């Protein structure tokens, strides 16, 4: 074993110990309570699990947030606590940054920038962002991956498999085996910044004619597999506008809808991580909000056109109460062996997600429901029904679609935009066809240097 291999193995082993100790204690209490028929203080256990995960850099924090968005993967008490986790981590110091930048761009890396700020502008779960300036004066954003992230990812994903396996034995309303595979594939993909650079190029192609959404350009000569340099896009946090005028909030809501639904409905591509930190607001000519900057491209999901067709079919099936079309939609997503009862259960969640799109009027997303209660009743109904009629295996392709829809809904809850989501959605799917999506997708992927989507 070489020194580098030995170091990676040691880092991974250390990660297993840290994550295993933190998560294992909580899981052991869950298993013990189940084994001996004891009452489990779920609220206390959930808080301890969130505390155990929140102090760790790396994907386990991102995974915990994802798990909190999928109905019935965890009990409601756990969902509530994990949803509070933020993608922030203690940043690397300047000495560490200099070593990492030297490893990526070579010993003379500082001469390749006119300026490079010592303190990071943002620190997240897999890396941190530094503001910089190109030699020609252009403002830059340099995302530098933390060291040993590959070891951290593999250790955390192994623990995730163990946690999901425990959940399947204890509370098997949902078969999480495909969920675990999908999370693993997406998180591993996020480690490859060259791949993320291609995703950014893909979004510049797809949204080139959309004035409400700005996408940064990639600087390939200042990027590697673990360093991604993009244009710095000036903007203010989205939450700065939560109390702005309704007109301003509606403009931002329309921009968010466009940034998410247009690439999906026309190209079969979604941004799988629509949380508030991935967007800023750029100013318009009059100083009012002009639209949104889309900042992060690590978690992108490219779907085969048949999956997009399933989303449209389910919308039409729910609108017309066409059960055959609804079943066809679920099967096109990869659900198998669905009984009449399971279809009715899935429809509870589908009608919640599609509700604003089916309602042809101006409304907010919550439509009078308290934000803290939004979706809780439906999630409870799904959990209770699946306990009786399940389990159901959630297909891989559904995981990030559901996560993204919930995340997007959360953004709208903060903005309190009042829009006709039905009209916006129907504009997005106007003249929809599988052939049209397939053609546009193939052309855009080729232009970005990405392989074709799986059939």
DORO-445833 format. One record per residue (C-alpha): residue number from 1; x, y, z. Coordinates in steps of 0.25 Angstrom, whole numbers, plus 5000, padded with zeros to 4 digits. Example, Ala and Ser with C-alpha at 12.3 -4.5 7.8 and 13.67 -1.06 7.14 Angstrom:
# DORO-445833
<pt nr="1" x="5049" y="4982" z="5031"/>
<pt nr="2" x="5055" y="4996" z="5029"/>
# end
This chain:
# DORO-445833
<pt nr="1" x="5000" y="5000" z="5000"/>
<pt nr="2" x="5006" y="5014" z="4996"/>
<pt nr="3" x="5007" y="5025" z="5006"/>
<pt nr="4" x="4995" y="5033" z="4999"/>
<pt nr="5" x="4987" y="5020" z="4999"/>
<pt nr="6" x="4990" y="5018" z="5014"/>
<pt nr="7" x="4987" y="5032" z="5017"/>
<pt nr="8" x="4973" y="5031" z="5010"/>
<pt nr="9" x="4970" y="5018" z="5017"/>
<pt nr="10" x="4974" y="5025" z="5031"/>
<pt nr="11" x="4965" y="5037" z="5028"/>
<pt nr="12" x="4953" y="5028" z="5024"/>
<pt nr="13" x="4955" y="5019" z="5036"/>
<pt nr="14" x="4955" y="5031" z="5045"/>
<pt nr="15" x="4943" y="5036" z="5038"/>
<pt nr="16" x="4936" y="5023" z="5041"/>
<pt nr="17" x="4939" y="5024" z="5056"/>
<pt nr="18" x="4934" y="5038" z="5057"/>
<pt nr="19" x="4921" y="5036" z="5049"/>
<pt nr="20" x="4919" y="5023" z="5055"/>
<pt nr="21" x="4921" y="5027" z="5069"/>
<pt nr="22" x="4911" y="5039" z="5067"/>
<pt nr="23" x="4900" y="5032" z="5059"/>
<pt nr="24" x="4902" y="5019" z="5065"/>
<pt nr="25" x="4899" y="5023" z="5079"/>
<pt nr="26" x="4886" y="5029" z="5075"/>
<pt nr="27" x="4883" y="5017" z="5066"/>
<pt nr="28" x="4886" y="5007" z="5077"/>
<pt nr="29" x="4876" y="5013" z="5086"/>
<pt nr="30" x="4865" y="5012" z="5075"/>
<pt nr="31" x="4869" y="4998" z="5073"/>
<pt nr="32" x="4869" y="4995" z="5088"/>
<pt nr="33" x="4855" y="5001" z="5090"/>
<pt nr="34" x="4850" y="4993" z="5079"/>
<pt nr="35" x="4856" y="4980" z="5084"/>
<pt nr="36" x="4851" y="4982" z="5098"/>
<pt nr="37" x="4837" y="4988" z="5095"/>
<pt nr="38" x="4841" y="5001" z="5102"/>
<pt nr="39" x="4836" y="5015" z="5099"/>
<pt nr="40" x="4846" y="5023" z="5091"/>
<pt nr="41" x="4847" y="5038" z="5094"/>
<pt nr="42" x="4847" y="5042" z="5079"/>
<pt nr="43" x="4848" y="5057" z="5081"/>
<pt nr="44" x="4860" y="5055" z="5090"/>
<pt nr="45" x="4867" y="5045" z="5081"/>
<pt nr="46" x="4864" y="5053" z="5069"/>
<pt nr="47" x="4871" y="5066" z="5075"/>
<pt nr="48" x="4883" y="5057" z="5079"/>
<pt nr="49" x="4884" y="5052" z="5065"/>
<pt nr="50" x="4883" y="5066" z="5059"/>
<pt nr="51" x="4894" y="5070" z="5068"/>
<pt nr="52" x="4903" y="5058" z="5065"/>
<pt nr="53" x="4902" y="5061" z="5050"/>
<pt nr="54" x="4903" y="5076" z="5050"/>
<pt nr="55" x="4917" y="5076" z="5055"/>
<pt nr="56" x="4923" y="5068" z="5044"/>
<pt nr="57" x="4928" y="5074" z="5030"/>
<pt nr="58" x="4925" y="5066" z="5018"/>
<pt nr="59" x="4913" y="5059" z="5012"/>
<pt nr="60" x="4906" y="5054" z="5024"/>
<pt nr="61" x="4900" y="5067" z="5027"/>
<pt nr="62" x="4895" y="5069" z="5013"/>
<pt nr="63" x="4889" y="5054" z="5014"/>
<pt nr="64" x="4882" y="5058" z="5027"/>
<pt nr="65" x="4876" y="5070" z="5020"/>
<pt nr="66" x="4871" y="5061" z="5008"/>
<pt nr="67" x="4865" y="5051" z="5017"/>
<pt nr="68" x="4857" y="5061" z="5024"/>
<pt nr="69" x="4850" y="5064" z="5011"/>
<pt nr="70" x="4845" y="5050" z="5007"/>
<pt nr="71" x="4832" y="5046" z="5014"/>
<pt nr="72" x="4834" y="5034" z="5024"/>
<pt nr="73" x="4849" y="5032" z="5022"/>
<pt nr="74" x="4849" y="5037" z="5036"/>
<pt nr="75" x="4839" y="5040" z="5047"/>
<pt nr="76" x="4833" y="5054" z="5048"/>
<pt nr="77" x="4841" y="5057" z="5060"/>
<pt nr="78" x="4854" y="5054" z="5053"/>
<pt nr="79" x="4850" y="5061" z="5041"/>
<pt nr="80" x="4847" y="5074" z="5049"/>
<pt nr="81" x="4861" y="5074" z="5055"/>
<pt nr="82" x="4869" y="5070" z="5043"/>
<pt nr="83" x="4862" y="5081" z="5035"/>
<pt nr="84" x="4869" y="5091" z="5044"/>
<pt nr="85" x="4883" y="5087" z="5039"/>
<pt nr="86" x="4890" y="5097" z="5031"/>
<pt nr="87" x="4901" y="5094" z="5021"/>
<pt nr="88" x="4911" y="5102" z="5028"/>
<pt nr="89" x="4924" y="5097" z="5033"/>
<pt nr="90" x="4937" y="5103" z="5040"/>
<pt nr="91" x="4945" y="5108" z="5029"/>
<pt nr="92" x="4960" y="5105" z="5025"/>
<pt nr="93" x="4970" y="5115" z="5030"/>
<pt nr="94" x="4979" y="5122" z="5020"/>
<pt nr="95" x="4991" y="5113" z="5022"/>
<pt nr="96" x="4982" y="5101" z="5019"/>
<pt nr="97" x="4976" y="5109" z="5007"/>
<pt nr="98" x="4990" y="5112" z="5001"/>
<pt nr="99" x="4994" y="5097" z="5002"/>
<pt nr="100" x="4982" y="5093" z="4995"/>
<pt nr="101" x="4983" y="5103" z="4984"/>
<pt nr="102" x="4997" y="5099" z="4982"/>
<pt nr="103" x="4993" y="5085" z="4980"/>
<pt nr="104" x="4982" y="5089" z="4970"/>
<pt nr="105" x="4989" y="5100" z="4962"/>
<pt nr="106" x="5004" y="5099" z="4965"/>
<pt nr="107" x="5014" y="5107" z="4973"/>
<pt nr="108" x="5012" y="5120" z="4966"/>
<pt nr="109" x="4997" y="5120" z="4967"/>
<pt nr="110" x="4996" y="5134" z="4973"/>
<pt nr="111" x="5002" y="5140" z="4961"/>
<pt nr="112" x="4990" y="5135" z="4953"/>
<pt nr="113" x="4981" y="5144" z="4961"/>
<pt nr="114" x="4981" y="5159" z="4962"/>
<pt nr="115" x="4975" y="5157" z="4976"/>
<pt nr="116" x="4971" y="5145" z="4984"/>
<pt nr="117" x="4964" y="5148" z="4998"/>
<pt nr="118" x="4969" y="5140" z="5010"/>
<pt nr="119" x="4956" y="5139" z="5017"/>
<pt nr="120" x="4945" y="5130" z="5010"/>
<pt nr="121" x="4932" y="5137" z="5005"/>
<pt nr="122" x="4925" y="5124" z="5009"/>
<pt nr="123" x="4928" y="5111" z="5015"/>
<pt nr="124" x="4919" y="5099" z="5012"/>
<pt nr="125" x="4918" y="5084" z="5014"/>
<pt nr="126" x="4929" y="5080" z="5003"/>
<pt nr="127" x="4937" y="5092" z="5001"/>
<pt nr="128" x="4938" y="5107" z="5002"/>
<pt nr="129" x="4937" y="5119" z="4993"/>
<pt nr="130" x="4948" y="5130" z="4992"/>
<pt nr="131" x="4946" y="5143" z="4985"/>
<pt nr="132" x="4957" y="5146" z="4975"/>
<pt nr="133" x="4960" y="5155" z="4963"/>
<pt nr="134" x="4965" y="5151" z="4950"/>
<pt nr="135" x="4978" y="5157" z="4943"/>
<pt nr="136" x="4968" y="5165" z="4934"/>
<pt nr="137" x="4960" y="5170" z="4946"/>
<pt nr="138" x="4948" y="5161" z="4945"/>
<pt nr="139" x="4942" y="5157" z="4959"/>
<pt nr="140" x="4943" y="5142" z="4962"/>
<pt nr="141" x="4938" y="5131" z="4971"/>
<pt nr="142" x="4947" y="5120" z="4974"/>
<pt nr="143" x="4941" y="5108" z="4981"/>
<pt nr="144" x="4952" y="5099" z="4987"/>
<pt nr="145" x="4949" y="5085" z="4992"/>
<pt nr="146" x="4953" y="5082" z="5006"/>
<pt nr="147" x="4964" y="5071" z="5008"/>
<pt nr="148" x="4960" y="5056" z="5009"/>
<pt nr="149" x="4946" y="5058" z="5004"/>
<pt nr="150" x="4946" y="5045" z="4996"/>
<pt nr="151" x="4949" y="5038" z="5009"/>
<pt nr="152" x="4938" y="5045" z="5016"/>
<pt nr="153" x="4928" y="5042" z="5006"/>
<pt nr="154" x="4931" y="5027" z="5006"/>
<pt nr="155" x="4931" y="5027" z="5021"/>
<pt nr="156" x="4918" y="5035" z="5022"/>
<pt nr="157" x="4911" y="5027" z="5011"/>
<pt nr="158" x="4914" y="5014" z="5017"/>
<pt nr="159" x="4908" y="5019" z="5030"/>
<pt nr="160" x="4896" y="5023" z="5022"/>
<pt nr="161" x="4894" y="5009" z="5017"/>
<pt nr="162" x="4895" y="5004" z="5031"/>
<pt nr="163" x="4885" y="5014" z="5036"/>
<pt nr="164" x="4875" y="5012" z="5025"/>
<pt nr="165" x="4876" y="4997" z="5027"/>
<pt nr="166" x="4873" y="4999" z="5042"/>
<pt nr="167" x="4861" y="5007" z="5038"/>
<pt nr="168" x="4856" y="4996" z="5028"/>
<pt nr="169" x="4856" y="4986" z="5039"/>
<pt nr="170" x="4849" y="4995" z="5049"/>
<pt nr="171" x="4839" y="5003" z="5042"/>
<pt nr="172" x="4838" y="4998" z="5027"/>
<pt nr="173" x="4827" y="5006" z="5022"/>
<pt nr="174" x="4837" y="5011" z="5011"/>
<pt nr="175" x="4847" y="5002" z="5004"/>
<pt nr="176" x="4859" y="5011" z="5004"/>
<pt nr="177" x="4869" y="5003" z="4997"/>
<pt nr="178" x="4868" y="5011" z="4984"/>
<pt nr="179" x="4868" y="5024" z="4991"/>
<pt nr="180" x="4882" y="5020" z="4997"/>
<pt nr="181" x="4887" y="5017" z="4983"/>
<pt nr="182" x="4883" y="5030" z="4977"/>
<pt nr="183" x="4888" y="5038" z="4989"/>
<pt nr="184" x="4902" y="5031" z="4987"/>
<pt nr="185" x="4902" y="5034" z="4972"/>
<pt nr="186" x="4899" y="5048" z="4974"/>
<pt nr="187" x="4908" y="5051" z="4986"/>
<pt nr="188" x="4920" y="5044" z="4979"/>
<pt nr="189" x="4917" y="5053" z="4966"/>
<pt nr="190" x="4918" y="5065" z="4975"/>
<pt nr="191" x="4933" y="5062" z="4978"/>
<pt nr="192" x="4936" y="5064" z="4963"/>
<pt nr="193" x="4937" y="5079" z="4960"/>
<pt nr="194" x="4941" y="5077" z="4946"/>
<pt nr="195" x="4927" y="5070" z="4944"/>
<pt nr="196" x="4921" y="5082" z="4952"/>
<pt nr="197" x="4927" y="5091" z="4942"/>
<pt nr="198" x="4920" y="5084" z="4931"/>
<pt nr="199" x="4907" y="5085" z="4938"/>
<pt nr="200" x="4909" y="5100" z="4939"/>
<pt nr="201" x="4912" y="5101" z="4924"/>
<pt nr="202" x="4899" y="5093" z="4922"/>
<pt nr="203" x="4891" y="5103" z="4930"/>
<pt nr="204" x="4897" y="5114" z="4922"/>
<pt nr="205" x="4892" y="5108" z="4909"/>
<pt nr="206" x="4878" y="5104" z="4915"/>
<pt nr="207" x="4876" y="5118" z="4921"/>
<pt nr="208" x="4883" y="5127" z="4911"/>
<pt nr="209" x="4870" y="5134" z="4907"/>
<pt nr="210" x="4864" y="5136" z="4921"/>
<pt nr="211" x="4866" y="5150" z="4926"/>
<pt nr="212" x="4861" y="5146" z="4940"/>
<pt nr="213" x="4872" y="5136" z="4943"/>
<pt nr="214" x="4888" y="5138" z="4942"/>
<pt nr="215" x="4898" y="5127" z="4941"/>
<pt nr="216" x="4913" y="5129" z="4943"/>
<pt nr="217" x="4923" y="5125" z="4933"/>
<pt nr="218" x="4934" y="5115" z="4936"/>
<pt nr="219" x="4949" y="5119" z="4936"/>
<pt nr="220" x="4955" y="5105" z="4932"/>
<pt nr="221" x="4969" y="5110" z="4932"/>
<pt nr="222" x="4967" y="5113" z="4947"/>
<pt nr="223" x="4959" y="5100" z="4950"/>
<pt nr="224" x="4963" y="5086" z="4953"/>
<pt nr="225" x="4955" y="5073" z="4959"/>
<pt nr="226" x="4955" y="5080" z="4973"/>
<pt nr="227" x="4956" y="5094" z="4969"/>
<pt nr="228" x="4944" y="5101" z="4962"/>
<pt nr="229" x="4946" y="5116" z="4957"/>
<pt nr="230" x="4934" y="5123" z="4952"/>
<pt nr="231" x="4929" y="5137" z="4950"/>
<pt nr="232" x="4926" y="5144" z="4963"/>
<pt nr="233" x="4911" y="5149" z="4961"/>
<pt nr="234" x="4908" y="5161" z="4970"/>
<pt nr="235" x="4895" y="5159" z="4978"/>
<pt nr="236" x="4888" y="5160" z="4991"/>
<pt nr="237" x="4883" y="5148" z="4999"/>
<pt nr="238" x="4869" y="5144" z="4995"/>
<pt nr="239" x="4864" y="5145" z="5009"/>
<pt nr="240" x="4867" y="5160" z="5009"/>
<pt nr="241" x="4854" y="5161" z="5000"/>
<pt nr="242" x="4844" y="5153" z="5009"/>
<pt nr="243" x="4838" y="5166" z="5013"/>
<pt nr="244" x="4839" y="5174" z="5000"/>
<pt nr="245" x="4827" y="5178" z="4992"/>
<pt nr="246" x="4818" y="5167" z="4986"/>
<pt nr="247" x="4822" y="5172" z="4972"/>
<pt nr="248" x="4837" y="5169" z="4976"/>
<pt nr="249" x="4834" y="5156" z="4982"/>
<pt nr="250" x="4826" y="5151" z="4971"/>
<pt nr="251" x="4837" y="5155" z="4961"/>
<pt nr="252" x="4847" y="5146" z="4969"/>
<pt nr="253" x="4836" y="5135" z="4970"/>
<pt nr="254" x="4835" y="5135" z="4955"/>
<pt nr="255" x="4850" y="5135" z="4953"/>
<pt nr="256" x="4851" y="5123" z="4963"/>
<pt nr="257" x="4840" y="5116" z="4955"/>
<pt nr="258" x="4847" y="5118" z="4942"/>
<pt nr="259" x="4860" y="5114" z="4947"/>
<pt nr="260" x="4855" y="5101" z="4952"/>
<pt nr="261" x="4843" y="5097" z="4943"/>
<pt nr="262" x="4848" y="5102" z="4929"/>
<pt nr="263" x="4861" y="5093" z="4929"/>
<pt nr="264" x="4853" y="5081" z="4934"/>
<pt nr="265" x="4841" y="5082" z="4924"/>
<pt nr="266" x="4849" y="5086" z="4912"/>
<pt nr="267" x="4862" y="5078" z="4914"/>
<pt nr="268" x="4859" y="5068" z="4925"/>
<pt nr="269" x="4869" y="5074" z="4935"/>
<pt nr="270" x="4867" y="5079" z="4950"/>
<pt nr="271" x="4875" y="5086" z="4960"/>
<pt nr="272" x="4874" y="5076" z="4971"/>
<pt nr="273" x="4878" y="5085" z="4983"/>
<pt nr="274" x="4869" y="5098" z="4983"/>
<pt nr="275" x="4872" y="5103" z="4996"/>
<pt nr="276" x="4873" y="5118" z="4999"/>
<pt nr="277" x="4888" y="5118" z="5000"/>
<pt nr="278" x="4889" y="5114" z="4985"/>
<pt nr="279" x="4882" y="5127" z="4980"/>
<pt nr="280" x="4885" y="5142" z="4981"/>
<pt nr="281" x="4877" y="5154" z="4975"/>
<pt nr="282" x="4883" y="5163" z="4965"/>
<pt nr="283" x="4878" y="5177" z="4964"/>
<pt nr="284" x="4870" y="5182" z="4952"/>
<pt nr="285" x="4872" y="5196" z="4945"/>
<pt nr="286" x="4863" y="5203" z="4955"/>
<pt nr="287" x="4869" y="5197" z="4967"/>
<pt nr="288" x="4858" y="5187" z="4969"/>
<pt nr="289" x="4861" y="5172" z="4969"/>
<pt nr="290" x="4864" y="5168" z="4954"/>
<pt nr="291" x="4865" y="5153" z="4956"/>
<pt nr="292" x="4873" y="5142" z="4962"/>
<pt nr="293" x="4887" y="5137" z="4961"/>
<pt nr="294" x="4888" y="5122" z="4961"/>
<pt nr="295" x="4901" y="5119" z="4968"/>
<pt nr="296" x="4903" y="5104" z="4970"/>
<pt nr="297" x="4903" y="5093" z="4960"/>
<pt nr="298" x="4908" y="5081" z="4968"/>
<pt nr="299" x="4895" y="5074" z="4970"/>
<pt nr="300" x="4889" y="5073" z="4956"/>
<pt nr="301" x="4880" y="5062" z="4951"/>
<pt nr="302" x="4878" y="5058" z="4937"/>
<pt nr="303" x="4866" y="5050" z="4934"/>
<pt nr="304" x="4862" y="5042" z="4922"/>
<pt nr="305" x="4851" y="5048" z="4914"/>
<pt nr="306" x="4841" y="5037" z="4918"/>
<pt nr="307" x="4842" y="5042" z="4933"/>
<pt nr="308" x="4839" y="5056" z="4929"/>
<pt nr="309" x="4827" y="5050" z="4921"/>
<pt nr="310" x="4823" y="5043" z="4934"/>
<pt nr="311" x="4822" y="5057" z="4941"/>
<pt nr="312" x="4813" y="5063" z="4931"/>
<pt nr="313" x="4805" y="5050" z="4930"/>
<pt nr="314" x="4803" y="5050" z="4945"/>
<pt nr="315" x="4799" y="5065" z="4945"/>
<pt nr="316" x="4788" y="5062" z="4934"/>
<pt nr="317" x="4784" y="5049" z="4941"/>
<pt nr="318" x="4781" y="5057" z="4954"/>
<pt nr="319" x="4774" y="5068" z="4947"/>
<pt nr="320" x="4765" y="5059" z="4939"/>
<pt nr="321" x="4764" y="5048" z="4950"/>
<pt nr="322" x="4769" y="5038" z="4940"/>
<pt nr="323" x="4774" y="5027" z="4948"/>
<pt nr="324" x="4780" y="5019" z="4936"/>
<pt nr="325" x="4789" y="5031" z="4933"/>
<pt nr="326" x="4793" y="5033" z="4947"/>
<pt nr="327" x="4797" y="5018" z="4948"/>
<pt nr="328" x="4805" y="5020" z="4935"/>
<pt nr="329" x="4812" y="5032" z="4941"/>
<pt nr="330" x="4816" y="5025" z="4953"/>
<pt nr="331" x="4821" y="5013" z="4945"/>
<pt nr="332" x="4829" y="5021" z="4936"/>
<pt nr="333" x="4836" y="5027" z="4948"/>
<pt nr="334" x="4840" y="5013" z="4952"/>
<pt nr="335" x="4829" y="5009" z="4963"/>
<pt nr="336" x="4826" y="4994" z="4961"/>
<pt nr="337" x="4815" y="4985" z="4967"/>
<pt nr="338" x="4806" y="4996" z="4971"/>
<pt nr="339" x="4793" y="4992" z="4977"/>
<pt nr="340" x="4780" y="5000" z="4977"/>
<pt nr="341" x="4782" y="5004" z="4991"/>
<pt nr="342" x="4797" y="5008" z="4989"/>
<pt nr="343" x="4793" y="5017" z="4977"/>
<pt nr="344" x="4783" y="5024" z="4986"/>
<pt nr="345" x="4794" y="5026" z="4996"/>
<pt nr="346" x="4804" y="5032" z="4986"/>
<pt nr="347" x="4793" y="5041" z="4981"/>
<pt nr="348" x="4792" y="5048" z="4995"/>
<pt nr="349" x="4806" y="5053" z="4993"/>
<pt nr="350" x="4805" y="5055" z="4978"/>
<pt nr="351" x="4792" y="5064" z="4980"/>
<pt nr="352" x="4800" y="5072" z="4991"/>
<pt nr="353" x="4812" y="5074" z="4982"/>
<pt nr="354" x="4804" y="5077" z="4969"/>
<pt nr="355" x="4793" y="5085" z="4977"/>
<pt nr="356" x="4798" y="5099" z="4973"/>
<pt nr="357" x="4800" y="5095" z="4959"/>
<pt nr="358" x="4785" y="5089" z="4958"/>
<pt nr="359" x="4779" y="5101" z="4964"/>
<pt nr="360" x="4776" y="5112" z="4953"/>
<pt nr="361" x="4777" y="5124" z="4961"/>
<pt nr="362" x="4786" y="5134" z="4967"/>
<pt nr="363" x="4791" y="5128" z="4981"/>
<pt nr="364" x="4802" y="5126" z="4990"/>
<pt nr="365" x="4809" y="5112" z="4991"/>
<pt nr="366" x="4804" y="5110" z="5005"/>
<pt nr="367" x="4790" y="5117" z="5002"/>
<pt nr="368" x="4786" y="5120" z="5017"/>
<pt nr="369" x="4794" y="5108" z="5023"/>
<pt nr="370" x="4804" y="5112" z="5033"/>
<pt nr="371" x="4818" y="5110" z="5028"/>
<pt nr="372" x="4822" y="5101" z="5040"/>
<pt nr="373" x="4810" y="5092" z="5036"/>
<pt nr="374" x="4812" y="5092" z="5021"/>
<pt nr="375" x="4812" y="5077" z="5017"/>
<pt nr="376" x="4812" y="5071" z="5031"/>
<pt nr="377" x="4798" y="5066" z="5030"/>
<pt nr="378" x="4800" y="5059" z="5016"/>
<pt nr="379" x="4813" y="5053" z="5021"/>
<pt nr="380" x="4806" y="5048" z="5033"/>
<pt nr="381" x="4795" y="5042" z="5025"/>
<pt nr="382" x="4805" y="5035" z="5015"/>
<pt nr="383" x="4813" y="5029" z="5027"/>
<pt nr="384" x="4800" y="5024" z="5034"/>
<pt nr="385" x="4795" y="5018" z="5021"/>
<pt nr="386" x="4808" y="5012" z="5017"/>
<pt nr="387" x="4810" y="5005" z="5031"/>
<pt nr="388" x="4797" y="4997" z="5028"/>
<pt nr="389" x="4798" y="4995" z="5012"/>
<pt nr="390" x="4813" y="4997" z="5010"/>
<pt nr="391" x="4824" y="4996" z="5008"/>
<pt nr="392" x="4827" y="5003" z="4995"/>
<pt nr="393" x="4840" y="5003" z="4988"/>
<pt nr="394" x="4843" y="5018" z="4984"/>
<pt nr="395" x="4851" y="5017" z="4970"/>
<pt nr="396" x="4864" y="5025" z="4969"/>
<pt nr="397" x="4859" y="5035" z="4959"/>
<pt nr="398" x="4848" y="5040" z="4968"/>
<pt nr="399" x="4857" y="5043" z="4980"/>
<pt nr="400" x="4863" y="5056" z="4975"/>
<pt nr="401" x="4851" y="5060" z="4968"/>
<pt nr="402" x="4843" y="5060" z="4981"/>
<pt nr="403" x="4855" y="5067" z="4988"/>
<pt nr="404" x="4855" y="5078" z="4978"/>
<pt nr="405" x="4840" y="5080" z="4978"/>
<pt nr="406" x="4840" y="5081" z="4993"/>
<pt nr="407" x="4852" y="5090" z="4994"/>
<pt nr="408" x="4846" y="5099" z="4983"/>
<pt nr="409" x="4833" y="5100" z="4991"/>
<pt nr="410" x="4841" y="5104" z="5003"/>
<pt nr="411" x="4847" y="5116" z="4995"/>
<pt nr="412" x="4833" y="5120" z="4991"/>
<pt nr="413" x="4829" y="5119" z="5006"/>
<pt nr="414" x="4839" y="5129" z="5010"/>
<pt nr="415" x="4836" y="5138" z="4998"/>
<pt nr="416" x="4821" y="5138" z="5000"/>
<pt nr="417" x="4819" y="5140" z="4985"/>
<pt nr="418" x="4805" y="5141" z="4980"/>
<pt nr="419" x="4805" y="5135" z="4966"/>
<pt nr="420" x="4797" y="5127" z="4956"/>
<pt nr="421" x="4806" y="5114" z="4957"/>
<pt nr="422" x="4796" y="5107" z="4948"/>
<pt nr="423" x="4798" y="5117" z="4937"/>
<pt nr="424" x="4813" y="5117" z="4939"/>
<pt nr="425" x="4814" y="5102" z="4939"/>
<pt nr="426" x="4805" y="5101" z="4926"/>
<pt nr="427" x="4814" y="5111" z="4919"/>
<pt nr="428" x="4826" y="5102" z="4923"/>
<pt nr="429" x="4820" y="5089" z="4917"/>
<pt nr="430" x="4813" y="5096" z="4905"/>
<pt nr="431" x="4815" y="5088" z="4893"/>
<pt nr="432" x="4822" y="5077" z="4901"/>
<pt nr="433" x="4827" y="5064" z="4894"/>
<pt nr="434" x="4837" y="5053" z="4898"/>
<pt nr="435" x="4843" y="5055" z="4884"/>
<pt nr="436" x="4845" y="5070" z="4887"/>
<pt nr="437" x="4851" y="5068" z="4900"/>
<pt nr="438" x="4860" y="5057" z="4895"/>
<pt nr="439" x="4865" y="5066" z="4883"/>
<pt nr="440" x="4868" y="5078" z="4892"/>
<pt nr="441" x="4874" y="5070" z="4903"/>
<pt nr="442" x="4884" y="5063" z="4893"/>
<pt nr="443" x="4888" y="5076" z="4887"/>
<pt nr="444" x="4890" y="5083" z="4900"/>
<pt nr="445" x="4898" y="5071" z="4907"/>
<pt nr="446" x="4907" y="5070" z="4895"/>
<pt nr="447" x="4910" y="5085" z="4895"/>
<pt nr="448" x="4914" y="5084" z="4910"/>
<pt nr="449" x="4922" y="5072" z="4908"/>
<pt nr="450" x="4913" y="5063" z="4916"/>
<pt nr="451" x="4909" y="5048" z="4912"/>
<pt nr="452" x="4895" y="5045" z="4907"/>
<pt nr="453" x="4885" y="5042" z="4918"/>
<pt nr="454" x="4881" y="5028" z="4921"/>
<pt nr="455" x="4870" y="5023" z="4913"/>
# end
